[in-house]
Amino acid sequence: MKNLIPLVLLNMFLFGTSLRIGNPAPHFSLKDQDGKLHQLDDYKDKKLVIYFFPKAGTPG
C-alpha cells in the first residue's frame, strides 16, 4: 500500500491534466483495505466516491 500511493499521485500529476469536467474517468483498479480488487468498470453507470485515508498511526 505504501508503494501504491506515490504511484497513484504520480499518475494523477502526469495524466490528470488531460481530463476535463464531464469526461469519463480513465480505467483503473484499486485494492480495498481487505485486499479485494475493485475496477472502475464494475461501477459503470453508478455514482462512485473514492476516499483515500492515512493508515492508522501515521501522520496525515
Residue pairs with C-beta under 8 A, 6 or more apart in sequence:
1 31
1 55
4 30
4 31
5 52
8 30
8 52
15 26
19 25
19 26
25 40
26 40
27 39
27 40
27 41
28 39
28 40
29 37
29 38
29 39
29 40
30 37
30 38
30 50
31 37
31 38
32 38
40 48
54 60
